[in-house]
Each structure stands twice: as C-alpha cells, then as structure tokens.
Amino acid sequence: MNPSLTDALARRLPEAMRVDPDVGCLAALVSAAPFIPFVLLRDVRRAAVPAGGLALEARLCESHLVESVAADGFVLHGTVRTALRRALREAVVEDGVDLDTAWLRPKMHDGLELLSPLLRIEERVVWTYVTQEDYLDTCDRELASVVRGVAQERRLRMLEWASGAMTRLPEDLLNTPSVWLLAQLCRAQDLPHPQLGWPDGQVDDGLFLDVMHFIPQTVVGLSRDGARLTLGPVSAQRPIGIRVPATQPVSVRVQWAGDPDGQLVSGVDRAVSSVPTGTAAVTIVGLDGRAVQLSAMAPGGPAPEVWDQQRVFDRLEDAHVRRRVMTASPVRLDVGPHGYLVRLREEPAVTAYMPLRAARMPWLEGDPGKRVPEGLQMVRITRVDREKQRVSVSRIRGIVSRGALHPGQLVRATITAKTMEGVLFDLTEAAGLAVPKFERVFGLMRSQHLPASVGWEPRIRSSRSYAMEENAELDVVVTDIQGGGNRSLRILVRPADRSDVPGGRLPEGLAAGDRLWGTVTEKVYHGIRFALDPGPAGDGTAMAAGLHGLVLNTELSWEGRWFYGGGDAREYPLVTGDRCELVVVGVHEVTGEPSLSLKRLVEDPGLVTLRTLRPGSEVDGVVVRRRNNRWRVRLEPWSAIATVAGGSFDGRLRAGARIRMRVRHSDQSTHTLGVELIRVYPDPIAAANPRPAPDPD
C-alpha cells in the first residue's frame, strides 16, 4: 500500500470512516463498482494490501461501510460510496497520489468480468472519474454507447439500469450530455430519473437527433404583440400551438434578424418566457431540428399566424356544418387502444383525431393494436373545438366487395399485421379494388394454419412470434369468404402448397443438436438473426461460409415471457456484433433458415421441476385461464404447467390469482402436473380495500 494514499484518504474521509485506515483504503479502491464481487475484493487486496490477509477482507465486509452482503459479493452504503469516491479523486487529482493504474487495473480484470456488461460500463465511468483530472469527454463517450443502444437499437430495458445508475453516479457526471439524454429517455418510458439542467460539453448532433425523434412531443403555446414573442403553455393568451420534444426542460431556440444565432429558451411547457423579437420574421427551432417559420408582422397589426389559424378553423367549421367529405392519411400507425391520428390533405397543418369507434374498420375491432393500413381515407369532421384547437373526424366506409377473389384462388399477398389470432394479409391488389372508393380486403391466416416451425407451436405460441415479418410477401390460397355487400367481409386463407418451398433440410455440415458459434446481425420482434461462424460442424464435416440462422423469441430463454412467445426479441440483452454459442434445433419451413436456440444450451427447468416434485408435495402457482370446468395454472419456473379443478374454490378463482396445490402425479412426456387445489391466497389489493358492508336499512 502506498503510504501517501493512506494519509491522503485519512485527511479527506469523514471522521466516522477513519477508524481502520487499511479498511478505508481497500474500500476506496473498489468503490467504483456498484456491486463488488468477492473475487474483485480479493484481487485488489492482494495487489494493494498484500500484508492485510483475509482478515482485512473480513473486517471490511463486517464494517458499517457495507450495506448488504450476498453469496457472491457485497454493496457499500450509498453515502459511504459517494464519500469514498470523492476522497479517492481528491487524493489522486489534488494530492498527486499515484495509483499506478497501468499495474492495478489488469489485476482487477477477473473480478470485474463477473459484473454484467452495464455494471462494467458504470464501473469504468466512475473509475475514469476518480483517476483522471479531465474525465468528462471519456465518461461521456462511454455512456454514449448506452444511449445508442436505446435510441438506435431500441434496447429499452437498458433504461432500467440507467434509471438506477443515475442515482449512483457522482454528481459531477450528471452534467454530461449522455446522462442528460439518458434522463430524457427514462422520462419518455416513465422511469425514475433526476431533474437535470442543460448539459455541459459538446453534444453529438447525430445521436442527439436520434434521441429527440424517440422522445414523445408536447405542445407549446406562443403569441406576438409586435414587441415580444411570448412562449408558454397553450392558453387563450397563447392560442398558437407548436409541437416540440417533451424533454425536461422543454427547450426551443428562437432566431430572428436581430439575433441570427438564436436564443435558447427553456422550461416553456411550465413557465412563460418572452423574447424581444419585435415585428421581424421569427424562426422557432425545436430540439429535434424541426423549425416553425413566423412571417413578419405589419406595424400595429395582428400577427399573421393568428389570422391564418382563424381562417383554418373557419374552413373546418364550414366543412363540419356542410358535412363535406375530406381526405386524410394516417400520421401514427399504432397509437394504442383509443384511436388514431390522421392528417387532412385539404388542411396539411391540421392533425385530427379519429377515435377507434369512428374508424369503422372491422379488421381493427378485435385487436386495436393492429396498425392502420397506409393510404388515403375518406373522412368527415365530427367536432371542432376552436378554443382547445382540437379536431375529430370519422371515417367514411368505402364499398364492401370481394372483387375478383374466389375460394381456392392462389394469390401473392403482403403481411399487414401479426396478431394473437393469426396473420393478416392485404388482398386488396389481388382483388383488383381501388382505395378509398372500395374498402380494403384482408385475409386472415389462423395460427393453426401457419407452417410448422421448430420452437413454435400454435397451441401456446402467439402468431407475433412466428418467423415472418410484416411487409413480407407469401403465396396464399383463399379458403373461405363470408359476408359482403353491406356486411363485414371475412376472408380466410392458408399457405400455398408449393414443392419449391425453401428449406426442409439443414445445409450441408449441420445437424440438429450441433453446437456452434454465431454473431448477431439483426434483431426483429420474433427473433434474432445470427451469422454462423464457418468451421467444422458437430459431425466433423466442414460447414459452408455465409450461413445465417434464426433464434425465435420463444427459443431465447426458459423464462415465461420468452417461453410463451410474449417477448419482443429486440429487448433481449444482445446487441449487433455480440457472439454467443447456439444449438441447432431444425430448419424453418418458410424461410429455409436453420432454426437455432439459446435456451437449449441448458436443460429445461420445467423438466427439472417435474423430476423434483413428488406426489404429496405442495407448490404455489398463478392461475392463467379457464378451460371448461378446469383451470390452467403456471408454476415456477414458468415452463411447468398444471391443470386443476376449482371445486368448492371455483367462485374465488380468476386469472392472476395465487393458489396452493398438492401434487398428485407428474408426467414428463406431456410436461404437465396433476394437482389438487388446497388453498386460494387472498388478493392483497382487495384485502387492503374491503367492500363496505351493506346498510341493513
């Protein structure tokens, strides 16, 4: 141990942390890690305090500096960690203590490898902070890799780490541009985040715009009086609304002839701010780069944008009264279960709201999450609110017709949506119909009619997990046409029987069960595509170069959300360029790609559960759904399923209820348990909010 480090820390640490100098020094050297594996502690102790022995490690773990201890490591108290990092930085930067980082860091490698990739990033950022005088640029570049993963690769679960990391990072690092961007992304996902001001340092313009396009938008009101431009929440005093990214704080740049570079105005979503622009033309630029141009004002006259707005609403109200037919195109193709946003072609500046019930799209009624078909729609205005600047429309249905379609017809169709019920194909072009005069024609391929695929079963898998992507084309056969005329049209299709379907057998050199390595090349909802490493296969034969394989989201993990096909594979913690070991499980009948698996590298924990449980064992489970007079129950781990009769408990069972069961038998061949119900746990929400007793009177 360098005595100068001990002395420097003793001077700078709080009084309560100076009891044992060796313990303080050892704790400071490992304080950069949010979680400290015991392997890391030992390697640092051997390198920095070789004479301390195991007793020094024990004294640290038993000291008041430690918040909690696990089987493989421990965590320092938050306030202690902050004080240790600050003291270590001051000792290195201000007192000139030499940590000999080039020698110490390699010694820490094995212990740091036990941390997750995101925790290793956090540790490297903090280590740079405590050991380098000019740390901002290096730390910002490190954190920018996380921002890219979220904004460009849609790895949203990384924000769960970022939300917690921002509470652990030193306060000096919260001023970096990357931390500010992570805070905005967390805000967009309703995750806890610090309230940060405008960041210091140079911002990567490309990355900044990627994040701003990811952030939802809010509306800021403005008005001009010939002397000043006023910005703030929309109100009667500020009736003109402009859309800008909903950052915290909401900021825009105001440019005019007197200040071409512009003035940055922040917090305009909550407070009122004004800029002395006079009567000159004004440009308002949002953080996403979109600009709003305001024309110059005539001296003593009203602002041109006010007159323009009033004329627009005059035309909209006239169209509403006269029930004029207008043309609209979708702005957002999927905005949730309530409705959709459309833009009126006759009034390009107006974005109108189309409630789901007013969309009158039969193919959307059962599943509002389906995306709205692209193209023009005929609409009528149903409501104009001039004061709140809101416009609602309803769609005018076209003529319902099957066109040239008939049962048994072979057509080439495009996948429009993948839903719980099946895959939806757009048959409008094949039917020879023109939109919007005619209604679009869609064909449904039910889940059970999808071609068999290893790792995907229609009985328990969602069609969204099937290895076909939206906008892909497929040959299908029309099997049934129901309705038509004034009624809804329902068309069912099945895959075409083709002798030239790709696939059917694995490429030369590959066999089911082979283990090989691959590199992530693409992530989509239903799976992750890998470029397979060339080399000897499992049977010793040479494997061709350039092969690609697909891991369905159902083959990523034995966990429930992946096992049952409900997980978005884009959120799985792998990024483009990652290498990992894979298992060959078959070939996909439609794409012809080798079907691969990550979860089968280890044994199914559901089978382990079935082997472990014996008749008479008691287990807990969660009710999934009811089938006839029996209930399906999900056990831990999620890949074990049981079926139970409600009996006398039937009135208390519902989806999501927790129950206690006794095992009667297990069947590994069908992967199920036979159980009897012995207890239904009370609902904690219902117990906390009991219904009032009825009034006897």
C-alpha positions in Angstrom: 0.0 0.0 0.0 1.3 3.4 -0.9 1.5 5.3 2.5 0.7 8.5 0.7 -2.7 7.2 -0.3 -3.5 6.1 3.3 -2.5 9.5 4.6 -4.5 11.4 1.9 -7.6 9.3 2.5 -7.3 9.7 6.3 -7.3 13.5 5.8 -10.3 13.6 3.4 -12.7 10.9 4.7 -15.3 11.7 7.3 -14.4 11.1 10.9 -16.6 8.0 11.2 -14.7 6.3 8.3 -11.2 6.8 9.7 -11.3 4.0 12.3 -9.4 1.5 10.3 -7.1 3.1 7.6 -6.5 -0.1 5.7 -10.2 -0.9 5.5 -10.8 2.7 4.2 -8.2 2.4 1.6 -9.4 -1.0 0.4 -13.0 0.2 0.3 -12.0 3.3 -1.7 -10.2 1.2 -4.4 -13.2 -1.0 -5.0 -15.8 1.8 -4.6 -16.1 2.4 -8.3 -18.1 -0.8 -8.7 -21.8 -0.6 -7.8 -21.6 -4.3 -6.8 -18.3 -5.7 -5.5 -17.7 -9.4 -6.2 -15.6 -11.1 -3.6 -13.2 -12.1 -6.4 -12.6 -8.4 -7.1 -12.1 -7.6 -3.5 -9.5 -10.3 -3.1 -7.6 -9.3 -6.3 -7.4 -5.7 -5.2 -6.4 -6.6 -1.6 -3.7 -8.9 -2.9 -2.4 -6.2 -5.3 -2.7 -3.2 -3.0 -2.5 -4.6 0.6 -0.8 -8.0 0.4 0.0 -7.9 4.1 -3.6 -7.4 5.1 -4.6 -11.1 4.6 -8.1 -12.4 4.7 -8.7 -10.7 8.0 -8.7 -7.3 6.2 -11.4 -8.5 3.8 -13.5 -9.8 6.7 -13.1 -6.5 8.6 -14.4 -4.6 5.5 -17.4 -6.9 5.0 -18.3 -6.7 8.7 -17.9 -2.9 8.9 -20.5 -0.3 8.9 -19.4 0.7 5.4 -21.3 -2.3 3.9 -25.0 -2.1 3.3 -25.7 -5.7 2.3 -23.8 -9.0 1.6 -24.8 -11.7 -0.9 -23.4 -15.1 -1.7 -21.0 -13.7 -4.4 -20.3 -10.1 -3.3 -21.5 -7.0 -1.4 -22.7 -3.4 -1.8 -21.4 -0.3 0.0 -23.8 2.2 1.6 -24.7 4.9 -0.9 -23.4 7.8 1.3 -20.2 5.8 2.1 -19.7 5.0 -1.6 -20.0 8.7 -2.5 -17.6 9.8 0.2 -15.0 7.1 -0.8 -15.1 8.1 -4.4 -14.8 11.8 -3.6 -11.9 11.2 -1.3 -10.1 9.0 -3.8 -10.5 11.5 -6.6 -9.2 14.3 -4.4 -6.2 12.2 -3.3 -5.3 11.4 -6.9 -6.1 14.7 -8.6 -5.3 17.3 -5.9 -2.7 15.5 -3.7 -1.0 13.8 -6.7 -1.2 10.2 -5.3 0.0 7.7 -7.9 -2.3 4.6 -8.0 -0.1 3.0 -10.7 -3.3 2.3 -12.7 -1.5 0.6 -15.5 -0.4 -2.1 -13.0 -3.6 -2.2 -10.8 -6.3 -2.4 -13.5 -5.2 -5.7 -15.0 -5.3 -7.2 -11.5 -9.0 -6.2 -11.3 -9.9 -7.7 -14.6 -11.2 -11.2 -13.4 -13.3 -9.7 -10.7 -14.9 -7.1 -13.0 -15.7 -9.7 -15.6 -18.2 -11.1 -13.1 -20.3 -7.9 -13.4 -23.0 -7.6 -16.0 -22.0 -5.5 -19.1 -23.9 -2.5 -18.0 -22.4 -2.6 -14.5 -19.0 -2.8 -16.0 -19.7 0.3 -18.1 -20.8 2.1 -14.8 -17.6 0.9 -13.1 -15.4 2.2 -15.9 -17.1 5.5 -15.9 -16.6 6.0 -12.2 -13.0 4.8 -12.3 -12.2 7.3 -15.0 -13.8 10.0 -12.8 -11.7 9.2 -9.7 -8.4 8.7 -11.5 -8.4 11.4 -14.3 -8.4 15.1 -14.0 -10.1 15.7 -17.3 -12.8 13.0 -17.2 -15.9 14.5 -18.9 -15.2 13.5 -22.5 -14.1 10.0 -21.8 -17.0 9.3 -19.5 -19.4 10.9 -21.9 -18.2 8.6 -24.8 -18.6 5.6 -22.6 -22.2 6.4 -21.7 -23.0 7.4 -25.3 -22.7 3.7 -26.2 -25.7 3.1 -23.9 -27.7 5.9 -25.5 -27.1 4.5 -28.9 -28.2 1.1 -27.8 -31.5 2.6 -26.6 -32.2 5.1 -29.4 -30.9 3.3 -32.4 -31.3 -0.4 -31.5 -34.5 0.1 -29.3 -32.9 -1.8 -26.3 -35.4 -0.2 -23.9 -34.6 -2.4 -20.9 -31.2 -0.8 -20.7 -33.0 2.2 -19.3 -33.9 0.2 -16.2 -30.2 0.1 -15.4 -29.8 3.8 -16.4 -32.5 4.9 -14.1 -30.7 3.3 -11.1 -27.2 4.2 -12.3 -28.1 7.9 -12.3 -28.7 7.7 -8.6 -25.3 6.1 -8.0 -23.1 8.1 -10.3 -21.1 11.1 -8.9 -23.0 14.4 -9.2 -20.2 15.8 -11.4 -21.1 13.2 -14.1 -24.7 14.2 -14.2 -23.7 17.3 -16.2 -22.5 15.3 -19.2 -24.6 15.3 -22.4 -25.1 11.5 -22.4 -26.5 11.4 -18.9 -28.9 14.2 -19.8 -30.0 12.2 -22.9 -30.5 9.0 -20.7 -32.6 11.1 -18.3 -34.9 12.2 -21.2 -35.2 8.6 -22.4 -36.1 7.4 -18.9 -38.7 10.2 -18.7 -40.2 9.0 -22.0 -40.6 5.5 -20.5 -42.0 6.7 -17.2 -38.9 5.6 -15.3 -37.4 7.4 -12.3 -34.8 10.0 -13.3 -33.1 13.1 -11.9 -34.3 16.6 -12.9 -31.3 17.9 -14.8 -30.5 21.3 -16.4 -29.0 21.8 -19.8 -25.8 19.7 -20.1 -22.2 20.9 -20.3 -19.9 19.9 -23.1 -20.2 19.2 -26.8 -23.2 17.1 -27.9 -23.0 14.6 -30.7 -25.6 16.1 -33.1 -26.5 12.8 -34.8 -27.0 11.0 -31.5 -28.9 14.0 -30.1 -31.4 14.0 -33.0 -31.8 10.2 -32.7 -32.9 10.6 -29.1 -35.1 13.6 -29.9 -37.0 11.6 -32.5 -37.5 8.9 -29.9 -39.0 11.4 -27.3 -42.8 12.0 -27.4 -43.9 15.5 -28.3 -45.8 18.2 -26.3 -47.5 21.4 -27.4 -46.1 24.8 -26.5 -48.2 28.0 -27.0 -47.0 31.3 -28.5 -48.2 34.8 -29.2 -46.7 38.0 -30.6 -47.6 41.6 -29.8 -45.2 43.4 -32.1 -42.6 43.9 -29.4 -42.0 40.4 -27.9 -42.6 36.8 -28.7 -44.2 35.0 -25.7 -43.8 31.2 -25.2 -45.5 29.1 -22.6 -48.4 26.6 -22.0 -51.2 26.9 -24.5 -54.0 29.2 -23.3 -56.3 31.9 -24.5 -53.4 34.4 -24.3 -51.1 32.0 -26.3 -53.5 30.3 -28.8 -51.0 29.2 -31.4 -49.6 25.7 -30.6 -46.4 24.2 -31.9 -45.2 20.6 -31.3 -41.7 20.1 -29.7 -40.0 17.2 -28.0 -41.2 16.7 -24.4 -37.8 16.9 -22.8 -37.1 18.1 -19.3 -36.8 21.0 -19.5 -38.7 21.7 -22.8 -36.4 24.0 -24.8 -36.6 25.8 -28.2 -34.2 28.1 -30.0 -35.7 31.5 -31.2 -34.0 33.1 -34.2 -34.8 36.5 -35.8 -33.0 39.2 -37.7 -31.6 40.8 -34.5 -30.1 37.5 -33.3 -29.4 35.1 -36.2 -27.6 32.6 -33.9 -30.8 32.5 -31.8 -31.6 32.5 -28.1 -32.2 29.2 -26.2 -35.4 29.4 -24.1 -36.1 26.5 -21.6 -39.0 25.4 -19.4 -41.6 26.8 -21.8 -44.0 23.9 -21.1 -44.5 25.1 -17.5 -43.5 28.8 -17.3 -44.0 31.8 -19.6 -40.9 33.3 -21.3 -40.6 36.2 -23.7 -38.0 37.2 -26.3 -37.7 40.8 -27.8 -38.1 39.8 -31.4 -40.1 42.9 -32.5 -42.1 42.7 -35.7 -39.4 40.8 -37.6 -39.9 37.3 -39.0 -39.1 34.6 -36.4 -37.9 31.0 -36.7 -38.5 28.6 -33.7 -36.4 25.5 -33.8 -37.2 22.5 -31.6 -34.5 20.2 -30.2 -35.4 17.7 -32.9 -34.3 20.2 -35.6 -37.8 20.9 -36.9 -38.4 24.6 -37.5 -41.5 26.8 -37.4 -41.5 29.9 -39.5 -43.5 33.0 -38.4 -43.9 35.8 -41.0 -43.0 39.4 -40.3 -45.8 41.5 -38.7 -47.2 44.7 -40.1 -46.7 47.6 -37.7 -49.7 47.9 -35.4 -51.4 44.9 -37.0 -52.1 41.4 -35.6 -49.7 38.5 -36.1 -50.1 36.7 -39.4 -50.3 33.3 -37.7 -53.4 34.3 -35.7 -55.2 35.3 -38.9 -54.0 32.0 -40.6 -55.3 30.0 -37.7 -58.7 31.7 -37.6 -59.1 31.1 -41.3 -58.2 27.4 -40.9 -60.8 27.0 -38.2 -63.4 28.9 -40.2 -62.9 26.4 -43.1 -63.0 23.4 -40.7 -66.2 24.6 -39.1 -67.8 25.2 -42.5 -66.8 21.6 -43.6 -68.3 20.3 -40.3 -71.6 22.1 -40.9 -71.8 21.1 -44.6 -70.7 17.5 -43.8 -68.1 17.9 -46.5 -66.1 14.8 -47.4 -62.3 15.2 -46.9 -59.3 13.1 -47.4 -56.9 12.0 -44.6 -53.8 9.9 -44.3 -52.5 8.2 -41.0 -49.9 10.1 -39.0 -49.3 7.3 -36.5 -50.0 3.8 -37.5 -50.4 2.4 -34.0 -51.3 4.8 -31.1 -52.9 2.3 -28.7 -56.4 1.2 -27.9 -58.3 4.5 -28.1 -57.8 6.0 -31.6 -55.5 7.2 -34.3 -54.0 10.5 -35.5 -54.6 11.5 -39.2 -53.6 14.5 -41.3 -56.1 16.2 -43.5 -54.9 16.6 -47.1 -57.0 19.7 -47.6 -55.6 21.3 -44.4 -52.0 20.0 -44.1 -51.3 21.9 -40.9 -54.1 20.1 -39.1 -53.7 16.8 -37.3 -57.1 15.3 -36.4 -58.1 12.6 -34.0 -60.0 9.5 -35.2 -61.5 7.5 -32.3 -61.4 3.8 -32.7 -65.2 3.6 -32.9 -65.2 6.2 -35.6 -62.6 4.5 -37.6 -65.2 1.9 -38.6 -62.5 -0.6 -39.6 -63.9 -4.1 -38.8 -60.4 -5.7 -39.0 -59.3 -3.4 -36.1 -62.2 -4.0 -33.8 -61.0 -7.2 -32.3 -57.4 -6.1 -31.9 -56.8 -2.3 -31.7 -53.1 -2.9 -31.7 -53.1 -3.7 -35.4 -51.5 -1.0 -37.4 -53.7 1.3 -39.6 -53.3 0.5 -43.3 -51.3 3.1 -45.1 -53.0 5.2 -47.7 -55.8 7.8 -48.0 -59.1 7.5 -46.1 -62.3 9.4 -46.7 -63.4 11.2 -43.6 -66.0 13.7 -42.2 -65.3 16.2 -39.4 -67.4 15.4 -36.3 -66.1 18.0 -33.9 -64.2 21.3 -34.0 -63.1 22.9 -30.7 -61.6 26.3 -31.7 -60.6 27.2 -28.1 -58.7 23.9 -27.4 -57.6 23.6 -31.0 -58.9 20.0 -31.4 -60.5 18.4 -34.4 -62.1 15.0 -34.5 -63.1 13.0 -37.6 -64.8 9.8 -38.5 -64.1 7.6 -41.5 -66.4 7.1 -44.4 -66.5 3.4 -45.3 -66.0 2.5 -49.0 -67.9 -0.1 -50.9 -67.5 -3.6 -49.3 -66.6 -6.0 -52.1 -64.6 -9.2 -52.6 -63.6 -8.0 -56.0 -62.1 -10.8 -58.1 -61.4 -13.1 -55.2 -63.0 -16.6 -55.0 -62.4 -19.7 -52.9 -59.5 -21.8 -54.0 -57.7 -18.8 -55.7 -53.9 -18.7 -55.4 -52.7 -15.1 -54.7 -49.5 -13.3 -53.7 -50.2 -11.2 -50.6 -48.4 -8.9 -48.2 -48.4 -9.4 -44.5 -50.1 -6.4 -42.8 -50.1 -7.4 -39.2 -49.3 -10.3 -36.8 -51.9 -10.7 -34.0 -52.8 -13.1 -31.3 -55.4 -14.8 -33.6 -53.2 -15.1 -36.7 -51.5 -13.3 -39.5 -53.4 -10.6 -41.5 -52.7 -10.4 -45.3 -53.7 -7.5 -47.6 -55.6 -8.9 -50.5 -56.7 -5.5 -52.0 -54.4 -5.6 -55.0 -55.2 -9.2 -55.7 -58.9 -8.4 -55.6 -58.5 -5.6 -58.1 -60.0 -2.9 -55.9 -59.2 0.8 -55.7 -58.9 2.6 -52.4 -60.6 4.7 -51.0 -63.6 4.0 -53.2 -63.6 0.4 -52.1 -62.8 -1.0 -48.6 -59.5 -2.8 -48.2 -59.8 -6.5 -48.3 -57.9 -8.6 -45.8 -57.4 -12.3 -45.4 -56.7 -14.0 -42.0 -54.4 -17.0 -41.7 -55.2 -18.6 -38.4 -52.3 -19.6 -36.1 -53.0 -23.3 -36.6 -52.6 -23.0 -40.3 -49.1 -21.5 -40.2 -46.4 -23.9 -41.4 -44.8 -25.9 -38.6 -41.6 -24.4 -37.2 -39.2 -25.8 -34.6 -39.7 -23.8 -31.4 -43.1 -22.5 -32.3 -46.4 -24.3 -31.5 -49.8 -22.6 -32.2 -51.2 -24.2 -29.0 -49.1 -22.0 -26.7 -47.4 -19.5 -29.0 -48.6 -16.2 -30.3 -48.5 -15.6 -34.1 -46.4 -12.5 -33.4 -43.6 -14.9 -32.6 -43.7 -16.6 -36.0 -40.7 -16.1 -38.2 -42.4 -14.0 -40.9 -42.0 -10.2 -40.8 -44.6 -7.5 -41.7 -44.5 -6.4 -45.3 -43.1 -9.8 -46.4 -44.9 -11.5 -49.3 -46.2 -15.0 -49.3 -48.3 -17.2 -51.6 -51.6 -18.0 -50.0 -54.8 -19.8 -51.0 -58.3 -18.3 -50.3 -60.2 -20.9 -48.4 -63.4 -19.1 -47.3 -65.2 -15.9 -48.0 -68.0 -14.8 -45.6 -70.2 -11.7 -45.8 -70.1 -8.9 -48.3 -72.5 -6.3 -49.5 -73.4 -4.1 -46.6 -72.0 -6.6 -44.1 -68.4 -7.0 -43.0 -66.3 -9.2 -45.2 -64.3 -12.0 -43.6 -61.8 -14.0 -45.7 -59.7 -16.9 -44.5 -56.5 -18.0 -46.2 -53.9 -20.8 -45.8 -50.3 -21.2 -47.0 -50.0 -22.3 -50.6 -48.7 -25.9 -51.1 -45.5 -25.4 -53.1 -43.0 -28.0 -53.9 -40.3 -25.3 -54.2 -40.7 -24.0 -50.7 -37.2 -23.3 -49.4 -36.0 -25.4 -46.5 -36.9 -28.9 -45.5 -33.4 -29.9 -44.7 -30.4 -28.4 -43.0 -27.5 -27.1 -45.0 -24.5 -29.4 -45.6 -22.5 -29.9 -42.4 -25.3 -29.1 -40.0 -27.4 -31.4 -37.9 -30.0 -31.0 -35.2 -28.2 -30.8 -31.8 -25.0 -29.3 -33.2 -23.4 -26.6 -31.1 -21.8 -23.7 -32.9 -21.0 -20.0 -32.5 -22.6 -17.1 -34.3 -22.6 -13.3 -34.4 -25.8 -11.2 -34.0 -26.6 -9.4 -37.3 -30.3 -8.4 -36.9 -33.0 -8.1 -34.2 -36.7 -8.2 -35.0 -39.8 -8.8 -32.9 -40.0 -12.5 -33.4 -36.3 -13.4 -33.1 -32.6 -12.7 -33.5 -30.7 -13.5 -36.7 -27.1 -14.8 -36.4 -24.2 -15.1 -38.9 -22.8 -18.6 -38.2 -19.1 -19.0 -37.8 -17.6 -21.2 -40.6 -15.7 -24.2 -39.5 -16.1 -27.9 -38.6 -19.7 -28.8 -37.6 -20.7 -31.3 -35.0 -20.1 -34.3 -37.3 -16.6 -33.1 -38.2 -17.6 -32.0 -41.8 -16.8 -28.5 -43.0 -19.6 -26.0 -42.7 -20.1 -23.6 -45.6 -19.3 -19.9 -45.0 -22.0 -17.2 -45.2 -24.8 -19.2 -43.4 -27.3 -17.4 -41.3 -29.7 -18.8 -38.7 -32.7 -17.5 -36.7 -33.3 -17.8 -32.9 -37.1 -17.3 -32.4 -38.0 -15.3 -29.3 -39.5 -18.5 -27.9 -36.0 -20.0 -28.0 -34.2 -17.3 -26.2 -34.9 -18.3 -22.6 -36.9 -20.7 -20.5 -38.4 -17.6 -18.7 -42.1 -17.2 -19.1 -42.2 -14.0 -21.3 -39.9 -15.7 -23.8 -41.2 -19.3 -23.4 -44.7 -18.3 -24.2 -43.8 -16.0 -27.1 -44.8 -12.8 -25.5 -41.4 -11.1 -25.5 -40.1 -8.6 -28.0 -36.7 -10.1 -29.1 -35.4 -6.6 -29.7 -35.4 -6.1 -25.9 -33.3 -9.2 -25.3 -29.8 -8.2 -23.9 -27.8 -8.9 -27.0 -26.6 -6.3 -29.4 -25.4 -6.4 -33.0 -21.9 -7.8 -33.1 -22.2 -10.0 -29.9 -21.0 -13.6 -30.3 -22.5 -16.5 -28.4 -22.9 -20.3 -28.5 -26.0 -21.7 -30.2 -27.8 -25.1 -30.6 -29.2 -26.2 -33.9 -32.8 -27.4 -33.5 -34.1 -27.7 -37.1 -35.0 -25.7 -40.2 -37.7 -23.1 -40.7 -40.1 -24.3 -43.4 -40.9 -20.9 -44.9 -37.6 -19.0 -44.8 -35.3 -22.1 -45.2 -33.0 -20.8 -42.4 -31.5 -23.0 -39.8 -33.6 -22.7 -36.6 -31.3 -22.1 -33.6 -31.8 -21.9 -29.8 -30.1 -20.2 -26.9 -32.2 -21.7 -24.1 -31.4 -25.3 -25.0 -27.8 -24.8 -24.0 -29.2 -25.7 -20.6 -31.8 -28.2 -19.5 -35.4 -27.1 -19.4 -36.1 -26.1 -15.7 -39.7 -27.2 -16.2 -38.5 -30.8 -16.6 -36.2 -30.4 -13.6 -39.3 -29.3 -11.7 -41.3 -32.3 -12.8 -38.5 -34.7 -11.7 -38.2 -32.9 -8.4 -41.8 -32.8 -7.4 -43.2 -36.0 -5.8 -46.8 -37.0 -5.1 -47.8 -35.2 -1.9 -45.5 -32.1 -2.5 -47.1 -28.7 -2.1 -46.4 -26.0 -4.6 -47.6 -22.4 -5.4 -48.9 -21.3 -8.7 -50.7 -18.5 -10.6 -54.0 -19.1 -12.4 -53.6 -18.4 -16.2 -57.1 -19.0 -17.7 -60.2 -21.2 -17.5 -61.0 -24.0 -20.0 -64.4 -25.6 -19.5 -64.6 -26.6 -15.8 -60.8 -26.7 -15.2 -58.1 -24.0 -14.7 -54.6 -23.9 -16.2 -52.0 -22.9 -13.6 -48.5 -21.6 -14.2 -45.7 -22.8 -11.8 -42.2 -21.5 -11.1 -40.3 -21.9 -13.4 -42.9 -20.8 -15.9 -42.4 -23.7 -18.3 -44.2 -26.1 -15.9 -48.0 -26.2 -16.4 -50.7 -27.7 -14.1 -54.4 -28.2 -14.6 -56.7 -28.0 -11.6 -60.4 -28.3 -10.9 -62.0 -25.4 -9.0 -64.3 -27.5 -6.8 -65.5 -25.6 -3.8 -63.0 -22.8 -4.6 -64.4 -22.1 -8.1 -66.1 -18.8 -7.1 -62.8 -17.4 -5.8 -60.6 -18.4 -8.8 -59.8 -15.9 -11.5 -56.9 -15.2 -13.9 -53.9 -13.9 -11.9 -55.0 -15.5 -8.5 -52.2 -17.2 -6.5 -53.1 -20.6 -5.2 -51.6 -23.5 -3.2 -51.7 -27.0 -4.6 -50.8 -30.6 -3.7 -49.1 -32.7 -6.4 -51.0 -35.9 -7.3 -48.8 -37.1 -10.2 -46.4 -35.7 -12.8 -46.0 -36.6 -16.5 -42.7 -35.7 -18.1 -43.8 -36.9 -21.5 -46.6 -34.2 -21.6 -44.8 -31.7 -19.5 -47.7 -31.4 -17.1 -48.6 -31.9 -13.4 -51.8 -33.4 -11.9 -52.7 -31.4 -8.8 -55.5 -30.7 -6.4 -56.3 -27.3 -5.0 -55.9 -26.8 -1.3 -55.9 -23.0 -0.8 -56.6 -19.7 -2.6 -54.4 -16.9 -1.3 -56.3 -13.6 -0.6 -56.0 -10.8 -3.1 -53.8 -8.2 -1.3 -55.5 -5.3 -3.2 -58.9 -6.5 -2.3 -57.8 -7.1 1.3 -56.5 -3.5 1.5 -59.7 -2.1 0.0 -62.6 -4.2 1.5 -66.1 -3.5 0.3 -68.3 -1.7 2.8 -71.0 -3.8 4.4 -74.5 -3.2 3.0 -76.7 -0.9 5.0 -79.2 -3.1 6.9 -81.9 -0.4 6.4 
